[in-house]
Amino acid sequence: MRTSRRVLLQGASTLLGTMPLRAFAAQGTAGGTVGPVMARLSAYMADAGDGALPDAVVEKAKHHILDTFAAMVSGSGLLPAKAAYSFAASYGGSGDATLVASKATADPLVAALVNGMLAHSDETDDSNEFSQSHPGAPIVPAALAAAEKFGTDGTRFLRAVTLGYDVGPRVTLSFDAIPFRNTSHKSTHAIAGAFGAAAAAACAAGLDTQQMRWVLDYAAQQSSGIGAWTRDTQHIEKSFVFAGMPARSGLTAALMVQAGCTGIDDIFSGADNYFLAYAPDARLDALTAELGERYEITRTNIKKWTVGSPIQAPLDALSNILQRRSVDPEAIGSVTVRVAHTEARVVDNRDMPDICLQHMVAIMLLDGTASFQAAHDKDRMADPTVLRLRAKVRLVPSDELERLEPARAAIVEIALTDGTVLTDKVLAVRGTADNPMPRAEVVTKCRDLMAPVLGADRTSRLIDTVLTLETVGTMRDVAGLLRLS
């Protein structure tokens, strides 16, 4: 019988304190010795599949699983998804793993890669600003592929996904994610995604404590991704870096260990360890901080708007203004949008509509909302009406809002030609922990995204099934609902 997670965590916590990574690395480990951080983390991971979660966490996990499925399905018609499907078709492999929104199947590794790219084909998927990651896009596809392979039931799948969110983001949190992102030239999204996907897939496969240590070792060896993704103008490389690659890498780690591969017992300490290679000044204790108490899935945002995260707050502010009074686009003299410096540079006059702040502001002012279709209509970026209004939108990087990072915030000011000034400030974006979307709102979003692809009946059955995952005997049944007939 496994020792309870709480006992394991409390027993190991006295060993950690706040030992600096450099000191801990110098102390090192000998042979098969396992340091306290790895001991605590691997035991928690092994026990996660059998440990009950708080009801609020279960509900939140269902929201994120459903939201990620919706991102996969709605992303299936976009360019990154088409590239991923083409790769799968040309790969020449075979297997029974589901390719979402397709009649085709593939081997699990290809399925994880393809479904990950579908999930981040655009900016519909969830995000965790604290860790600078998009957890759902790599974690859910990796867990689904593993669950299909091993016949995992709905309860363990739900716990596996939750574990992935707890492990992956904590890795980049230990780095101090935002400064690391800004100075290392590495992709926090890919790093957190690989570790999260590995943890989720390993849990779905039912691996034990020793195997979990090796899974983390193989995940560390595959940790990759650089910040050059910001130069991608078609979102294909970005979908690979953020989701497809880490989903495949994480699943690879779990499947290799499940098949009998062994590795280093503690990749987080000793000579040439992971953190010495990636972030020598990382806080090692952050990997296990509040495990079993603070669930990262509850701190991860579900997007109300299907656009890049830095545009969420500005669209919330615009929506608030438009709800208070109607605004004639012809009567607008100027629009000023203030966001943090680190947010502004990601969305300033970008080539893709869903990550171009000026364009999406113009779209919302013209349409009264920002639909999925409008956010992906590349042709409208050349529409003279849109361009005239877009020219009036000024993006101002704000020192005030930069100090609030990683929280996403915005101040929007609309100056009308008659001298009227309309303004709104958003500090808690809709869909964040401080302003969450309730179940009904998440379901409405997901239904709108999936029904055009899967049909109304199949979409309703999928939603109902995810919301009752505890009753699902095998995730193969859920995967079947994600396929095209």
TAJOBEL-V230803 format. One record per residue. N is the residue number from 1. RES is the residue in one letter. SS is DSSP state (alpha for helix, beta for strand, coil for the rest). PHI is phi as a letter, one per 30 degrees, with the letter a starting at -180 (NA if undefined). PSI is psi in whole degrees, -180 to 180 (999 if undefined). Layout:
n->(N N)
res->(RES RES)
ss->(SS SS)
phi->(PHI PHI)
psi->(PSI PSI)
//
This chain:
n->(1 2 3 4 5 6 7 8 9 10 11 12 13 14 15 16 17 18 19 20 21 22 23 24 25 26 27 28 29 30 31 32 33 34 35 36 37 38 39 40 41 42 43 44 45 46 47 48 49 50 51 52 53 54 55 56 57 58 59 60 61 62 63 64 65 66 67 68 69 70 71 72 73 74 75 76 77 78 79 80 81 82 83 84 85 86 87 88 89 90 91 92 93 94 95 96 97 98 99 100 101 102 103 104 105 106 107 108 109 110 111 112 113 114 115 116 117 118 119 120 121 122 123 124 125 126 127 128 129 130 131 132 133 134 135 136 137 138 139 140 141 142 143 144 145 146 147 148 149 150 151 152 153 154 155 156 157 158 159 160 161 162 163 164 165 166 167 168 169 170 171 172 173 174 175 176 177 178 179 180 181 182 183 184 185 186 187 188 189 190 191 192 193 194 195 196 197 198 199 200 201 202 203 204 205 206 207 208 209 210 211 212 213 214 215 216 217 218 219 220 221 222 223 224 225 226 227 228 229 230 231 232 233 234 235 236 237 238 239 240 241 242 243 244 245 246 247 248 249 250 251 252 253 254 255 256 257 258 259 260 261 262 263 264 265 266 267 268 269 270 271 272 273 274 275 276 277 278 279 280 281 282 283 284 285 286 287 288 289 290 291 292 293 294 295 296 297 298 299 300 301 302 303 304 305 306 307 308 309 310 311 312 313 314 315 316 317 318 319 320 321 322 323 324 325 326 327 328 329 330 331 332 333 334 335 336 337 338 339 340 341 342 343 344 345 346 347 348 349 350 351 352 353 354 355 356 357 358 359 360 361 362 363 364 365 366 367 368 369 370 371 372 373 374 375 376 377 378 379 380 381 382 383 384 385 386 387 388 389 390 391 392 393 394 395 396 397 398 399 400 401 402 403 404 405 406 407 408 409 410 411 412 413 414 415 416 417 418 419 420 421 422 423 424 425 426 427 428 429 430 431 432 433 434 435 436 437 438 439 440 441 442 443 444 445 446 447 448 449 450 451 452 453 454 455 456 457 458 459 460 461 462 463 464 465 466 467 468 469 470 471 472 473 474 475 476 477 478 479 480 481 482 483 484 485)
res->(M R T S R R V L L Q G A S T L L G T M P L R A F A A Q G T A G G T V G P V M A R L S A Y M A D A G D G A L P D A V V E K A K H H I L D T F A A M V S G S G L L P A K A A Y S F A A S Y G G S G D A T L V A S K A T A D P L V A A L V N G M L A H S D E T D D S N E F S Q S H P G A P I V P A A L A A A E K F G T D G T R F L R A V T L G Y D V G P R V T L S F D A I P F R N T S H K S T H A I A G A F G A A A A A A C A A G L D T Q Q M R W V L D Y A A Q Q S S G I G A W T R D T Q H I E K S F V F A G M P A R S G L T A A L M V Q A G C T G I D D I F S G A D N Y F L A Y A P D A R L D A L T A E L G E R Y E I T R T N I K K W T V G S P I Q A P L D A L S N I L Q R R S V D P E A I G S V T V R V A H T E A R V V D N R D M P D I C L Q H M V A I M L L D G T A S F Q A A H D K D R M A D P T V L R L R A K V R L V P S D E L E R L E P A R A A I V E I A L T D G T V L T D K V L A V R G T A D N P M P R A E V V T K C R D L M A P V L G A D R T S R L I D T V L T L E T V G T M R D V A G L L R L S)
ss->(coil coil coil coil alpha alpha alpha alpha alpha alpha alpha alpha alpha alpha alpha alpha coil coil coil coil alpha alpha alpha alpha alpha alpha alpha coil coil coil coil coil coil coil coil alpha alpha alpha alpha alpha alpha alpha alpha alpha alpha alpha alpha alpha coil coil coil coil coil coil alpha alpha alpha alpha alpha alpha alpha alpha alpha alpha alpha alpha alpha alpha alpha alpha alpha alpha alpha alpha alpha coil coil coil alpha alpha alpha alpha alpha alpha alpha alpha alpha alpha alpha alpha alpha coil coil coil coil coil beta beta coil coil coil coil coil coil beta beta coil alpha alpha alpha alpha alpha alpha alpha alpha alpha alpha alpha alpha coil coil coil coil coil coil coil beta beta coil coil coil coil beta coil alpha alpha alpha alpha alpha alpha alpha alpha alpha alpha alpha alpha alpha alpha alpha alpha coil coil coil alpha alpha alpha alpha alpha alpha alpha alpha alpha alpha alpha alpha alpha alpha alpha alpha alpha alpha alpha alpha alpha alpha coil alpha alpha alpha alpha alpha alpha alpha alpha coil beta coil alpha alpha alpha alpha alpha alpha alpha alpha alpha alpha alpha alpha alpha alpha alpha alpha alpha alpha coil coil coil alpha alpha alpha alpha alpha alpha alpha alpha alpha alpha alpha alpha alpha coil coil coil coil beta alpha alpha alpha alpha alpha coil coil coil coil alpha alpha alpha alpha alpha alpha alpha alpha alpha alpha alpha alpha alpha alpha alpha alpha alpha alpha alpha alpha alpha alpha alpha coil coil coil coil coil coil coil coil coil coil coil coil coil coil coil alpha alpha alpha alpha alpha coil coil coil coil coil alpha alpha alpha alpha coil coil coil coil coil coil coil coil alpha alpha alpha alpha coil beta coil coil coil coil coil coil coil alpha alpha alpha alpha alpha alpha alpha alpha alpha alpha alpha alpha alpha alpha alpha alpha coil coil coil coil alpha alpha alpha beta beta beta beta beta beta beta beta beta alpha alpha alpha alpha alpha alpha alpha coil coil coil coil coil alpha alpha alpha coil alpha alpha alpha alpha alpha alpha alpha alpha alpha alpha alpha coil coil coil coil alpha alpha alpha alpha coil coil alpha alpha alpha alpha alpha coil alpha alpha alpha alpha alpha alpha alpha coil coil beta beta beta beta beta beta alpha alpha alpha alpha coil coil coil coil coil coil coil beta beta beta beta beta beta beta coil coil coil coil beta beta beta beta beta beta coil coil coil coil coil beta coil coil beta coil coil coil alpha alpha alpha alpha alpha alpha alpha alpha alpha alpha alpha alpha alpha alpha alpha alpha coil alpha alpha alpha alpha alpha alpha alpha alpha alpha alpha alpha coil coil alpha alpha alpha coil coil coil alpha alpha alpha alpha alpha alpha alpha coil coil coil coil)
phi->(NA d d d d d d e d d d d d d d d h b d d d d d d d d d i b c h c d c d d d d e d d d d d d d d d d c c d c e e d d e d d d d e d d d d d e d d d d d d d c c e d d d d d d d d d d d d i d b l c d d c e h b d d b a d e d d d d d d d d d d d c d b c d d d a c d d c h b c d d d d d d d d d d d d d d d c i d d d d d d d d d d e d e d d d e e d d d d d d i e d e d e d c c i c c d d d d d d d d d d d d d d d d d d i d c e d d d d d e d d d d d d c d a j b d d e d d d c c i d d d d d d d b d d d d d d d d e e d d d d d d j d c a d d b d c b i d h d e d d d c a e c d c d d d d b d h e i b c c d d d c c d c d d c d b e e d c d d e d e d d d d d d d d a d b d e d c d d a b c c c b d e d d d d d b d h d d c d d b c d e d d d d d d d d c i a b d e d d d b c d d d d c d e d d d d d e d d c c c b d c d e d d d d e d d c b a b c b c c d d d j d b c b a b c c b d d j d d d b d d d e d d d d d e d d d d c e d c c j d d d d d d d d d d d d b e d c d d b d d d d e d d d d d d)
psi->(137 142 146 151 -42 -42 -45 -42 -44 -38 -38 -22 -30 -19 -17 -56 -137 42 124 149 -41 -40 -42 -39 -38 -37 -42 -180 149 132 -121 12 139 127 167 -35 -49 -39 -46 -46 -46 -37 -41 -44 -43 -31 -14 -37 -22 -3 129 146 153 148 -41 -34 -40 -46 -44 -39 -40 -41 -45 -35 -47 -43 -38 -39 -42 -38 -40 -50 -48 -29 -8 -20 1 167 -46 -39 -42 -38 -40 -44 -41 -40 -46 -41 -35 -15 -35 4 180 161 172 7 141 132 114 141 33 160 -15 159 174 177 159 -40 -42 -40 -42 -43 -49 -49 -32 -45 -36 -44 -28 33 -26 -148 39 -25 170 171 147 103 -27 -39 -4 55 162 85 -44 -40 -40 -33 -48 -45 -40 -44 -39 -44 -41 -41 -38 -43 -42 3 33 142 173 -37 -47 -37 -45 -43 -35 -45 -45 -42 -43 -43 -33 -33 -54 -57 -31 -27 -51 -25 -37 -24 -16 80 -45 -51 -38 -46 -41 -25 -18 -20 16 163 108 -32 -43 -40 -53 -37 -41 -46 -39 -43 -40 -46 -44 -45 -40 -37 -43 -32 -10 37 153 -177 -48 -42 -36 -36 -41 -35 -44 -35 -49 -32 -41 -40 -23 0 123 -180 128 162 -1 -11 -23 -18 -3 123 -3 1 1 -53 -39 -42 -31 -47 -44 -31 -53 -50 -52 -32 -47 -44 -44 -43 -39 -45 -46 -43 -35 -45 -41 -31 -7 -2 139 170 -160 137 -30 92 -10 -3 168 -173 137 36 170 -45 -31 -34 -34 -43 81 -24 16 156 102 -36 -17 -21 -28 8 123 28 134 -3 -46 111 119 -22 -27 -13 7 138 140 128 129 -42 141 60 172 147 -42 -13 -8 -51 -45 -40 -36 -46 -44 -43 -42 -43 -46 -25 -29 -33 152 148 122 118 -31 -19 5 125 -42 156 125 126 123 127 173 153 -46 -24 -40 -41 -19 -30 13 108 48 165 -19 136 -40 -6 22 109 -48 -41 -47 -31 -44 -42 -46 -37 -32 -42 -19 -4 -177 90 165 -44 -46 -35 -12 16 90 -34 -31 -14 -15 4 125 -38 -43 -43 -37 -43 -39 -35 -19 -5 124 124 125 112 133 126 -40 -46 -26 -35 -16 -8 143 4 139 127 161 151 125 133 122 119 118 159 -19 7 -11 139 124 132 154 144 127 121 -21 100 143 130 -7 173 -31 -13 64 155 126 170 -47 -37 -39 -44 -43 -46 -49 -37 -44 -35 -35 -34 -39 -22 -48 -17 155 -44 -49 -38 -44 -42 -39 -45 -48 -38 -44 -37 -9 43 -28 -21 -4 124 -32 137 -10 -31 -39 -43 -35 -32 -18 -8 159 144 999)
//
